[in-house]
Amino acid sequence: MIRRFRCPVETKKELVAEVMAGYRTEVVAKRHGLSPKTLRVWVRQYRDEVGEIMARKRKSEEQLIQDAARLKELEEKYQEALKLLGEKEVEINILRELVKKNHPEWKNWQ
């Protein structure tokens, strides 16, 4: 008896979109636990209907790339701010020591 792979049409279209995006049919089929022959049938069946799914995936990938670039930019700004903060802390400590040295009467000055 042949085992049928039942899944929603939307899932089938997602798998077809993966194949249409350039992944090998055998790889996609193996990754999702179905026969490459079944996936080829779905590709023929839904080839014209996956444009919207592919556009959505492309948009999602572009957003991911933009987010990664923004994250890198924010990390660089954060590191620069930490560096500046460290420099300011050193300056404050130097000035405190000078005040203590020049004005010993201010012992409790923080």
HELIX and SHEET records of a PDB file:
HELIX    1   1 VAL A    9  MET A   20  1                                  12    
HELIX    2   2 THR A   25  HIS A   32  1                                   8    
HELIX    3   3 PRO A   36  TYR A   46  1                                  11    
HELIX    4   4 ARG A   47  GLU A   49  5                                   3    
HELIX    5   5 GLY A   51  ASN A  102  1                                  52    
END                                                                             
